[in-house]
Amino acid sequence: MAALLNLFLLFLIVQFGSIYGSIKEQTLDLQNRNFCNPKLPPRTLSSSNKFEGSSNLVNLRYHMGPVLSSPINIYVIWYGKWDPSQQLLIKDFLLSISTVNHRAAPSPSVAEWWSTVTLYTDQTGANISQTVLIAGEYSDFRYSQGIHLTRLSIQDVIAEAVKSKPFTVDHKKGIYLVLTSVDVTMQDFCRAVCGFHYFTFASKVGYTLPYAWVGNSGKQCPEVCAYPFAVPGYMGGGGPGALKSPSGDVGVDGMISVIGHELAELSSNPLVNAWYAGEDPVAPTEIGDLCEGLYGTGGGGGYIGQVMKDRDGRTYNLNGRRGRKFLVQWIWSPILKACAGPNAMD
């Protein structure tokens, strides 16, 4: 689940980080055509040679629950009014997870990024699946539950989709992804969450189904949920400026990283009883939470890390199908005990 407090800590560190280094070291090098973050001085963050965020102190444990080891069927619910180009961009990201052909999606690719997620297993030793399919779509363009949603009413949205599509009730392979348009508000959105995942209640939907919700923050809080494509006004000149998003749609490009975050956690902890750190399953620290704000080598302490820019100055760290480019946060690796991504330079 997206931890908004972590983002605020990240913003504060960027704002006041000059206590620990010169302004030159902490300013993004926007003139470099290849990378958006300068290389930090050796051992600025850690003497470890592992990827950023590495720690032997993170108590990430397996709690014996299931992971999504069968081919994953995603049922997408488009809530509100969506432009077809926005839908296509998000679907290209989802389909890029299984695009392993390097000609179709060159390295560093979304599929390589997902390979870190596939390292997680259940008690039988079965890994999370590399195969992710869009098994169905439903458009709730009439706002069946209004424009102000809650954590509970989002399950009514899913119930409406299951009833009206009708969607297949896919107990073994299905996950339900609810995406709300830019004009829809959600309980705790922008204040505490950018997205979340859980499972439906039989009393609401009739079935127990893993689901995730992610909202378009483009107009409500891009500086929070679409960072670093937008930055808080209070940062002023004390931190890096906003980076250019891969597609030019800040809200949707920000959503894609949150979608990646939630899908990784939903796959590794679908019923909130599998992989997480901490003692409270109601508020677990999961494999996406551990790496929030890290996108490349050198990340940490307010830096997103070294990522790439194209000729138009658009920032990205992953390649997808059909020439798409995405900026997606790294994921905690159970092998490295560190945050990892295919664009790592060390």
C-alpha positions as YAML, in Angstrom:
chain: A
units: angstrom
residues:
- id: 1
  name: MET
  ca: [0.00, 0.00, 0.00]
- id: 2
  name: ALA
  ca: [1.33, 3.44, -0.85]
- id: 3
  name: ALA
  ca: [2.75, 5.11, 2.26]
- id: 4
  name: LEU
  ca: [2.20, 8.83, 1.88]
- id: 5
  name: LEU
  ca: [4.21, 9.61, 4.99]
- id: 6
  name: ASN
  ca: [7.27, 8.17, 3.28]
- id: 7
  name: LEU
  ca: [6.78, 10.60, 0.41]
- id: 8
  name: PHE
  ca: [6.57, 13.56, 2.78]
- id: 9
  name: LEU
  ca: [9.76, 12.43, 4.47]
- id: 10
  name: LEU
  ca: [11.37, 12.21, 1.05]
- id: 11
  name: PHE
  ca: [10.26, 15.77, 0.25]
- id: 12
  name: LEU
  ca: [11.62, 17.08, 3.55]
- id: 13
  name: ILE
  ca: [14.94, 15.40, 2.97]
- id: 14
  name: VAL
  ca: [15.21, 16.93, -0.49]
- id: 15
  name: GLN
  ca: [14.32, 20.32, 0.96]
- id: 16
  name: PHE
  ca: [16.84, 20.28, 3.77]
- id: 17
  name: GLY
  ca: [19.37, 17.80, 2.38]
- id: 18
  name: SER
  ca: [21.99, 20.51, 1.72]
- id: 19
  name: ILE
  ca: [23.01, 20.15, 5.38]
- id: 20
  name: TYR
  ca: [24.90, 17.03, 4.31]
- id: 21
  name: GLY
  ca: [26.36, 18.08, 0.98]
- id: 22
  name: SER
  ca: [26.82, 20.88, -1.48]
- id: 23
  name: ILE
  ca: [23.96, 22.22, -3.60]
- id: 24
  name: LYS
  ca: [25.84, 21.07, -6.69]
- id: 25
  name: GLU
  ca: [25.75, 17.45, -5.53]
- id: 26
  name: GLN
  ca: [22.03, 17.59, -4.79]
- id: 27
  name: THR
  ca: [20.72, 19.27, -7.94]
- id: 28
  name: LEU
  ca: [19.49, 17.13, -10.80]
- id: 29
  name: ASP
  ca: [21.69, 17.45, -13.88]
- id: 30
  name: LEU
  ca: [18.99, 18.38, -16.37]
- id: 31
  name: GLN
  ca: [21.52, 19.27, -19.08]
- id: 32
  name: ASN
  ca: [22.85, 15.72, -19.37]
- id: 33
  name: ARG
  ca: [21.07, 13.96, -22.23]
- id: 34
  name: ASN
  ca: [21.54, 10.53, -20.73]
- id: 35
  name: PHE
  ca: [20.82, 10.75, -17.03]
- id: 36
  name: CYS
  ca: [18.74, 12.87, -14.70]
- id: 37
  name: ASN
  ca: [20.76, 12.38, -11.55]
- id: 38
  name: PRO
  ca: [24.49, 12.98, -11.13]
- id: 39
  name: LYS
  ca: [26.67, 10.26, -9.72]
- id: 40
  name: LEU
  ca: [27.02, 10.82, -6.00]
- id: 41
  name: PRO
  ca: [30.44, 10.84, -4.34]
- id: 42
  name: PRO
  ca: [31.57, 7.33, -3.36]
- id: 43
  name: ARG
  ca: [30.02, 5.99, -0.14]
- id: 44
  name: THR
  ca: [27.78, 9.01, 0.25]
- id: 45
  name: LEU
  ca: [24.88, 6.76, 1.15]
- id: 46
  name: SER
  ca: [26.48, 3.49, 2.18]
- id: 47
  name: SER
  ca: [29.67, 1.47, 1.97]
- id: 48
  name: SER
  ca: [27.63, -1.45, 0.63]
- id: 49
  name: ASN
  ca: [28.03, -2.53, -2.98]
- id: 50
  name: LYS
  ca: [24.43, -3.69, -3.08]
- id: 51
  name: PHE
  ca: [21.61, -1.74, -4.69]
- id: 52
  name: GLU
  ca: [20.24, 1.32, -2.95]
- id: 53
  name: GLY
  ca: [18.14, 0.79, 0.14]
- id: 54
  name: SER
  ca: [20.05, -2.36, 1.07]
- id: 55
  name: SER
  ca: [19.73, -3.47, 4.65]
- id: 56
  name: ASN
  ca: [20.06, -6.62, 6.69]
- id: 57
  name: LEU
  ca: [17.72, -5.08, 9.25]
- id: 58
  name: VAL
  ca: [14.52, -5.21, 7.18]
- id: 59
  name: ASN
  ca: [12.42, -7.97, 8.71]
- id: 60
  name: LEU
  ca: [10.47, -8.97, 5.61]
- id: 61
  name: ARG
  ca: [8.88, -12.33, 6.41]
- id: 62
  name: TYR
  ca: [6.61, -14.86, 4.76]
- id: 63
  name: HIS
  ca: [3.40, -15.54, 6.69]
- id: 64
  name: MET
  ca: [2.35, -18.72, 4.87]
- id: 65
  name: GLY
  ca: [-0.40, -17.19, 2.73]
- id: 66
  name: PRO
  ca: [-0.80, -17.56, -1.05]
- id: 67
  name: VAL
  ca: [0.97, -15.56, -3.76]
- id: 68
  name: LEU
  ca: [-0.22, -15.21, -7.35]
- id: 69
  name: SER
  ca: [1.73, -18.11, -8.82]
- id: 70
  name: SER
  ca: [-0.71, -18.92, -11.63]
- id: 71
  name: PRO
  ca: [-0.85, -16.72, -14.74]
- id: 72
  name: ILE
  ca: [-2.36, -13.46, -13.50]
- id: 73
  name: ASN
  ca: [-5.61, -12.28, -15.05]
- id: 74
  name: ILE
  ca: [-6.23, -8.56, -14.54]
- id: 75
  name: TYR
  ca: [-9.80, -7.29, -14.76]
- id: 76
  name: VAL
  ca: [-9.65, -3.53, -15.25]
- id: 77
  name: ILE
  ca: [-12.49, -1.29, -14.08]
- id: 78
  name: TRP
  ca: [-12.35, 2.20, -15.58]
- id: 79
  name: TYR
  ca: [-14.34, 4.37, -13.19]
- id: 80
  name: GLY
  ca: [-15.36, 7.77, -14.51]
- id: 81
  name: LYS
  ca: [-14.49, 9.41, -17.80]
- id: 82
  name: TRP
  ca: [-11.28, 8.27, -19.47]
- id: 83
  name: ASP
  ca: [-9.59, 9.35, -22.67]
- id: 84
  name: PRO
  ca: [-8.81, 6.31, -24.88]
- id: 85
  name: SER
  ca: [-5.17, 7.42, -25.14]
- id: 86
  name: GLN
  ca: [-4.87, 7.28, -21.34]
- id: 87
  name: GLN
  ca: [-6.39, 3.82, -21.26]
- id: 88
  name: LEU
  ca: [-4.06, 2.60, -23.98]
- id: 89
  name: LEU
  ca: [-1.00, 3.89, -22.12]
- id: 90
  name: ILE
  ca: [-1.96, 2.08, -18.93]
- id: 91
  name: LYS
  ca: [-2.81, -1.12, -20.81]
- id: 92
  name: ASP
  ca: [0.53, -1.00, -22.61]
- id: 93
  name: PHE
  ca: [2.24, -0.90, -19.21]
- id: 94
  name: LEU
  ca: [0.26, -3.87, -17.94]
- id: 95
  name: LEU
  ca: [0.94, -5.89, -21.09]
- id: 96
  name: SER
  ca: [4.64, -4.95, -20.99]
- id: 97
  name: ILE
  ca: [5.02, -7.03, -17.82]
- id: 98
  name: SER
  ca: [4.94, -10.19, -19.95]
- id: 99
  name: THR
  ca: [6.77, -8.74, -22.96]
- id: 100
  name: VAL
  ca: [10.05, -10.62, -22.58]
- id: 101
  name: ASN
  ca: [11.17, -10.20, -26.20]
- id: 102
  name: HIS
  ca: [13.98, -7.63, -26.12]
- id: 103
  name: ARG
  ca: [13.17, -6.47, -29.62]
- id: 104
  name: ALA
  ca: [9.64, -5.62, -28.56]
- id: 105
  name: ALA
  ca: [10.81, -4.01, -25.31]
- id: 106
  name: PRO
  ca: [14.58, -3.45, -25.02]
- id: 107
  name: SER
  ca: [16.46, -3.57, -21.74]
- id: 108
  name: PRO
  ca: [15.90, -2.15, -19.16]
- id: 109
  name: SER
  ca: [12.36, -3.37, -19.60]
- id: 110
  name: VAL
  ca: [9.15, -3.60, -17.59]
- id: 111
  name: ALA
  ca: [9.40, -7.41, -17.80]
- id: 112
  name: GLU
  ca: [12.89, -7.30, -16.27]
- id: 113
  name: TRP
  ca: [11.55, -5.04, -13.52]
- id: 114
  name: TRP
  ca: [8.77, -7.58, -12.81]
- id: 115
  name: SER
  ca: [11.35, -10.37, -12.59]
- id: 116
  name: THR
  ca: [12.21, -9.08, -9.10]
- id: 117
  name: VAL
  ca: [8.58, -9.64, -8.10]
- id: 118
  name: THR
  ca: [8.70, -13.20, -9.45]
- id: 119
  name: LEU
  ca: [11.43, -14.08, -6.94]
- id: 120
  name: TYR
  ca: [8.79, -14.36, -4.22]
- id: 121
  name: THR
  ca: [7.35, -17.81, -3.60]
- id: 122
  name: ASP
  ca: [4.62, -19.51, -1.59]
- id: 123
  name: GLN
  ca: [5.07, -22.37, 0.88]
- id: 124
  name: THR
  ca: [5.22, -24.87, -1.98]
- id: 125
  name: GLY
  ca: [8.10, -23.00, -3.62]
- id: 126
  name: ALA
  ca: [5.96, -21.73, -6.51]
- id: 127
  name: ASN
  ca: [7.08, -18.31, -7.77]
- id: 128
  name: ILE
  ca: [4.85, -15.38, -8.63]
- id: 129
  name: SER
  ca: [3.95, -15.68, -12.30]
- id: 130
  name: GLN
  ca: [5.71, -13.75, -15.06]
- id: 131
  name: THR
  ca: [2.54, -14.00, -17.16]
- id: 132
  name: VAL
  ca: [0.14, -11.08, -16.72]
- id: 133
  name: LEU
  ca: [-2.90, -10.74, -18.98]
- id: 134
  name: ILE
  ca: [-5.73, -8.24, -19.27]
- id: 135
  name: ALA
  ca: [-8.64, -10.67, -19.03]
- id: 136
  name: GLY
  ca: [-11.46, -8.14, -19.09]
- id: 137
  name: GLU
  ca: [-12.42, -4.47, -18.96]
- id: 138
  name: TYR
  ca: [-15.46, -2.62, -17.69]
- id: 139
  name: SER
  ca: [-16.23, 1.11, -18.00]
- id: 140
  name: ASP
  ca: [-18.28, 2.64, -15.19]
- id: 141
  name: PHE
  ca: [-18.64, 5.97, -16.99]
- id: 142
  name: ARG
  ca: [-21.90, 6.75, -15.19]
- id: 143
  name: TYR
  ca: [-20.13, 6.97, -11.80]
- id: 144
  name: SER
  ca: [-22.38, 4.32, -10.25]
- id: 145
  name: GLN
  ca: [-21.17, 5.16, -6.72]
- id: 146
  name: GLY
  ca: [-20.80, 8.91, -7.24]
- id: 147
  name: ILE
  ca: [-17.62, 10.97, -7.50]
- id: 148
  name: HIS
  ca: [-16.69, 10.67, -3.80]
- id: 149
  name: LEU
  ca: [-15.61, 7.12, -2.98]
- id: 150
  name: THR
  ca: [-14.54, 5.40, 0.24]
- id: 151
  name: ARG
  ca: [-12.52, 2.27, 0.94]
- id: 152
  name: LEU
  ca: [-15.79, 0.43, 1.41]
- id: 153
  name: SER
  ca: [-17.70, 1.87, -1.55]
- id: 154
  name: ILE
  ca: [-14.87, 0.84, -3.90]
- id: 155
  name: GLN
  ca: [-16.10, -2.71, -3.27]
- id: 156
  name: ASP
  ca: [-19.52, -1.63, -4.51]
- id: 157
  name: VAL
  ca: [-17.81, -0.48, -7.71]
- id: 158
  name: ILE
  ca: [-16.34, -3.97, -8.10]
- id: 159
  name: ALA
  ca: [-19.72, -5.57, -7.30]
- id: 160
  name: GLU
  ca: [-21.35, -3.43, -10.00]
- id: 161
  name: ALA
  ca: [-18.71, -4.51, -12.52]
- id: 162
  name: VAL
  ca: [-19.04, -8.20, -11.63]
- id: 163
  name: LYS
  ca: [-22.83, -7.90, -11.96]
- id: 164
  name: SER
  ca: [-22.99, -5.75, -15.09]
- id: 165
  name: LYS
  ca: [-20.15, -7.01, -17.31]
- id: 166
  name: PRO
  ca: [-20.49, -9.66, -16.15]
- id: 167
  name: PHE
  ca: [-16.87, -10.23, -15.19]
- id: 168
  name: THR
  ca: [-15.68, -13.76, -14.64]
- id: 169
  name: VAL
  ca: [-15.41, -14.45, -10.93]
- id: 170
  name: ASP
  ca: [-11.83, -15.63, -11.10]
- id: 171
  name: HIS
  ca: [-10.89, -17.00, -7.68]
- id: 172
  name: LYS
  ca: [-7.57, -18.55, -8.59]
- id: 173
  name: LYS
  ca: [-6.00, -16.24, -11.16]
- id: 174
  name: GLY
  ca: [-7.97, -13.00, -11.09]
- id: 175
  name: ILE
  ca: [-7.20, -9.60, -9.61]
- id: 176
  name: TYR
  ca: [-9.44, -6.57, -10.02]
- id: 177
  name: LEU
  ca: [-7.86, -3.21, -10.76]
- id: 178
  name: VAL
  ca: [-10.07, -0.16, -10.16]
- id: 179
  name: LEU
  ca: [-8.76, 3.02, -11.78]
- id: 180
  name: THR
  ca: [-10.57, 6.28, -11.02]
- id: 181
  name: SER
  ca: [-10.54, 9.31, -13.30]
- id: 182
  name: VAL
  ca: [-9.11, 12.70, -12.44]
- id: 183
  name: ASP
  ca: [-12.43, 14.09, -11.13]
- id: 184
  name: VAL
  ca: [-13.06, 11.30, -8.60]
- id: 185
  name: THR
  ca: [-12.04, 11.68, -4.96]
- id: 186
  name: MET
  ca: [-11.22, 8.79, -2.64]
- id: 187
  name: GLN
  ca: [-11.10, 8.53, 1.13]
- id: 188
  name: ASP
  ca: [-7.53, 9.39, 2.25]
- id: 189
  name: PHE
  ca: [-6.43, 10.10, -1.35]
- id: 190
  name: CYS
  ca: [-3.52, 12.56, -1.45]
- id: 191
  name: ARG
  ca: [-3.47, 12.74, 2.36]
- id: 192
  name: ALA
  ca: [-2.52, 9.17, 3.22]
- id: 193
  name: VAL
  ca: [-2.60, 7.07, 0.03]
- id: 194
  name: CYS
  ca: [-2.07, 7.22, -3.72]
- id: 195
  name: GLY
  ca: [-3.32, 3.67, -4.14]
- id: 196
  name: PHE
  ca: [-4.09, 0.63, -2.03]
- id: 197
  name: HIS
  ca: [-4.91, -3.05, -2.32]
- id: 198
  name: TYR
  ca: [-7.02, -5.45, -0.28]
- id: 199
  name: PHE
  ca: [-9.63, -8.14, -0.91]
- id: 200
  name: THR
  ca: [-13.39, -7.89, -1.30]
- id: 201
  name: PHE
  ca: [-15.85, -8.96, 1.38]
- id: 202
  name: ALA
  ca: [-18.34, -11.67, 0.52]
- id: 203
  name: SER
  ca: [-21.07, -9.52, 2.09]
- id: 204
  name: LYS
  ca: [-20.34, -6.74, -0.43]
- id: 205
  name: VAL
  ca: [-19.36, -8.53, -3.62]
- id: 206
  name: GLY
  ca: [-20.39, -12.11, -2.96]
- id: 207
  name: TYR
  ca: [-16.82, -13.35, -3.26]
- id: 208
  name: THR
  ca: [-13.36, -12.84, -1.78]
- id: 209
  name: LEU
  ca: [-11.34, -11.31, -4.62]
- id: 210
  name: PRO
  ca: [-7.97, -9.51, -4.47]
- id: 211
  name: TYR
  ca: [-8.20, -5.97, -5.80]
- id: 212
  name: ALA
  ca: [-6.27, -2.72, -6.04]
- id: 213
  name: TRP
  ca: [-7.35, 0.88, -6.47]
- id: 214
  name: VAL
  ca: [-5.27, 3.70, -7.99]
- id: 215
  name: GLY
  ca: [-6.48, 7.23, -8.67]
- id: 216
  name: ASN
  ca: [-5.47, 9.85, -11.22]
- id: 217
  name: SER
  ca: [-3.86, 12.64, -9.18]
- id: 218
  name: GLY
  ca: [-3.29, 14.96, -12.15]
- id: 219
  name: LYS
  ca: [-5.51, 17.74, -10.78]
- id: 220
  name: GLN
  ca: [-5.86, 16.84, -7.10]
- id: 221
  name: CYS
  ca: [-2.31, 16.29, -5.88]
- id: 222
  name: PRO
  ca: [0.29, 15.65, -8.61]
- id: 223
  name: GLU
  ca: [3.04, 16.95, -6.31]
- id: 224
  name: VAL
  ca: [2.28, 14.05, -3.95]
- id: 225
  name: CYS
  ca: [1.18, 11.12, -6.10]
- id: 226
  name: ALA
  ca: [2.92, 12.02, -9.38]
- id: 227
  name: TYR
  ca: [6.27, 13.02, -7.89]
- id: 228
  name: PRO
  ca: [8.86, 13.66, -9.40]
- id: 229
  name: PHE
  ca: [6.81, 14.94, -12.37]
- id: 230
  name: ALA
  ca: [5.43, 17.60, -10.04]
- id: 231
  name: VAL
  ca: [6.96, 18.96, -6.82]
- id: 232
  name: PRO
  ca: [5.42, 20.67, -3.79]
- id: 233
  name: GLY
  ca: [5.45, 24.47, -3.85]
- id: 234
  name: TYR
  ca: [7.16, 24.60, -0.47]
- id: 235
  name: MET
  ca: [10.27, 23.02, -1.93]
- id: 236
  name: GLY
  ca: [10.99, 26.28, -3.76]
- id: 237
  name: GLY
  ca: [14.59, 26.41, -4.92]
- id: 238
  name: GLY
  ca: [15.82, 24.00, -2.29]
- id: 239
  name: GLY
  ca: [15.36, 20.83, -4.31]
- id: 240
  name: PRO
  ca: [15.23, 19.52, -7.87]
- id: 241
  name: GLY
  ca: [12.62, 20.83, -10.24]
- id: 242
  name: ALA
  ca: [9.85, 18.72, -11.68]
- id: 243
  name: LEU
  ca: [11.02, 16.20, -14.26]
- id: 244
  name: LYS
  ca: [9.39, 15.80, -17.66]
- id: 245
  name: SER
  ca: [7.09, 12.78, -17.70]
- id: 246
  name: PRO
  ca: [7.47, 10.04, -20.34]
- id: 247
  name: SER
  ca: [4.13, 10.59, -22.09]
- id: 248
  name: GLY
  ca: [3.48, 14.21, -21.14]
- id: 249
  name: ASP
  ca: [0.43, 13.21, -19.08]
- id: 250
  name: VAL
  ca: [1.67, 13.79, -15.53]
- id: 251
  name: GLY
  ca: [-1.39, 12.26, -13.86]
- id: 252
  name: VAL
  ca: [-1.32, 9.01, -15.82]
- id: 253
  name: ASP
  ca: [2.47, 8.67, -15.77]
- id: 254
  name: GLY
  ca: [2.32, 9.10, -11.99]
- id: 255
  name: MET
  ca: [-0.45, 6.49, -11.82]
- id: 256
  name: ILE
  ca: [1.66, 3.93, -13.65]
- id: 257
  name: SER
  ca: [4.33, 3.84, -10.95]
- id: 258
  name: VAL
  ca: [1.63, 3.49, -8.29]
- id: 259
  name: ILE
  ca: [-0.03, 0.72, -10.34]
- id: 260
  name: GLY
  ca: [3.31, -1.10, -10.50]
- id: 261
  name: HIS
  ca: [3.72, -0.65, -6.74]
- id: 262
  name: GLU
  ca: [0.25, -2.03, -5.99]
- id: 263
  name: LEU
  ca: [0.46, -4.94, -8.45]
- id: 264
  name: ALA
  ca: [3.79, -6.03, -6.96]
- id: 265
  name: GLU
  ca: [2.30, -6.00, -3.47]
- id: 266
  name: LEU
  ca: [-1.00, -7.55, -4.53]
- id: 267
  name: SER
  ca: [0.89, -10.41, -6.19]
- id: 268
  name: SER
  ca: [3.10, -11.06, -3.18]
- id: 269
  name: ASN
  ca: [0.44, -10.44, -0.50]
- id: 270
  name: PRO
  ca: [-3.02, -10.87, -2.08]
- id: 271
  name: LEU
  ca: [-4.90, -11.80, 1.09]
- id: 272
  name: VAL
  ca: [-2.65, -9.80, 3.45]
- id: 273
  name: ASN
  ca: [-1.14, -12.96, 4.91]
- id: 274
  name: ALA
  ca: [1.93, -13.64, 2.76]
- id: 275
  name: TRP
  ca: [4.95, -11.34, 2.32]
- id: 276
  name: TYR
  ca: [5.28, -8.25, 4.52]
- id: 277
  name: ALA
  ca: [7.38, -6.67, 7.24]
- id: 278
  name: GLY
  ca: [6.06, -5.61, 10.62]
- id: 279
  name: GLU
  ca: [3.71, -7.28, 13.05]
- id: 280
  name: ASP
  ca: [0.42, -5.68, 11.97]
- id: 281
  name: PRO
  ca: [-1.21, -7.21, 8.86]
- id: 282
  name: VAL
  ca: [-3.71, -4.33, 8.83]
- id: 283
  name: ALA
  ca: [-0.87, -1.89, 8.17]
- id: 284
  name: PRO
  ca: [1.91, -4.01, 6.65]
- id: 285
  name: THR
  ca: [5.13, -2.74, 5.12]
- id: 286
  name: GLU
  ca: [5.29, -4.53, 1.78]
- id: 287
  name: ILE
  ca: [7.77, -5.02, -1.05]
- id: 288
  name: GLY
  ca: [6.80, -1.76, -2.76]
- id: 289
  name: ASP
  ca: [6.73, 0.32, 0.43]
- id: 290
  name: LEU
  ca: [10.35, -0.58, 1.18]
- id: 291
  name: CYS
  ca: [11.52, 1.09, -2.04]
- id: 292
  name: GLU
  ca: [9.17, 4.04, -2.37]
- id: 293
  name: GLY
  ca: [10.91, 7.00, -4.02]
- id: 294
  name: LEU
  ca: [13.78, 4.91, -5.46]
- id: 295
  name: TYR
  ca: [14.03, 4.69, -9.24]
- id: 296
  name: GLY
  ca: [17.72, 4.15, -9.96]
- id: 297
  name: THR
  ca: [21.30, 3.86, -8.75]
- id: 298
  name: GLY
  ca: [22.23, 6.50, -6.19]
- id: 299
  name: GLY
  ca: [18.68, 6.70, -4.90]
- id: 300
  name: GLY
  ca: [18.01, 7.46, -1.28]
- id: 301
  name: GLY
  ca: [18.20, 10.46, 1.00]
- id: 302
  name: GLY
  ca: [15.89, 12.41, -1.29]
- id: 303
  name: TYR
  ca: [17.37, 11.28, -4.60]
- id: 304
  name: ILE
  ca: [15.26, 9.27, -7.05]
- id: 305
  name: GLY
  ca: [18.50, 7.78, -8.42]
- id: 306
  name: GLN
  ca: [20.04, 7.76, -11.87]
- id: 307
  name: VAL
  ca: [17.39, 7.45, -14.55]
- id: 308
  name: MET
  ca: [17.39, 8.15, -18.27]
- id: 309
  name: LYS
  ca: [16.16, 10.92, -20.53]
- id: 310
  name: ASP
  ca: [15.21, 10.71, -24.17]
- id: 311
  name: ARG
  ca: [16.02, 13.32, -26.80]
- id: 312
  name: ASP
  ca: [13.00, 15.36, -25.74]
- id: 313
  name: GLY
  ca: [14.10, 15.40, -22.11]
- id: 314
  name: ARG
  ca: [11.43, 12.97, -20.93]
- id: 315
  name: THR
  ca: [12.42, 10.97, -17.86]
- id: 316
  name: TYR
  ca: [12.15, 7.17, -17.71]
- id: 317
  name: ASN
  ca: [13.83, 4.06, -16.36]
- id: 318
  name: LEU
  ca: [11.96, 1.24, -18.15]
- id: 319
  name: ASN
  ca: [11.08, 0.37, -21.73]
- id: 320
  name: GLY
  ca: [7.76, -1.20, -22.63]
- id: 321
  name: ARG
  ca: [5.97, -2.59, -25.65]
- id: 322
  name: ARG
  ca: [5.32, -0.44, -28.72]
- id: 323
  name: GLY
  ca: [8.13, 1.96, -27.85]
- id: 324
  name: ARG
  ca: [6.56, 3.07, -24.56]
- id: 325
  name: LYS
  ca: [8.73, 4.47, -21.79]
- id: 326
  name: PHE
  ca: [7.86, 4.46, -18.09]
- id: 327
  name: LEU
  ca: [9.27, 5.69, -14.78]
- id: 328
  name: VAL
  ca: [8.48, 3.05, -12.17]
- id: 329
  name: GLN
  ca: [9.84, 2.70, -8.64]
- id: 330
  name: TRP
  ca: [12.12, -0.18, -7.71]
- id: 331
  name: ILE
  ca: [11.01, -3.26, -5.76]
- id: 332
  name: TRP
  ca: [12.59, -4.98, -2.75]
- id: 333
  name: SER
  ca: [14.54, -8.07, -3.75]
- id: 334
  name: PRO
  ca: [14.44, -11.02, -1.32]
- id: 335
  name: ILE
  ca: [17.74, -12.27, -2.76]
- id: 336
  name: LEU
  ca: [19.74, -9.04, -2.55]
- id: 337
  name: LYS
  ca: [17.89, -7.80, 0.54]
- id: 338
  name: ALA
  ca: [17.84, -4.47, -1.22]
- id: 339
  name: CYS
  ca: [15.82, -2.40, -3.66]
- id: 340
  name: ALA
  ca: [16.52, -3.48, -7.22]
- id: 341
  name: GLY
  ca: [15.68, -2.53, -10.79]
- id: 342
  name: PRO
  ca: [16.96, -3.45, -14.25]
- id: 343
  name: ASN
  ca: [18.36, 0.07, -14.85]
- id: 344
  name: ALA
  ca: [20.88, -0.35, -12.01]
- id: 345
  name: MET
  ca: [24.37, 0.87, -12.87]
- id: 346
  name: ASP
  ca: [26.32, -0.89, -10.11]
...
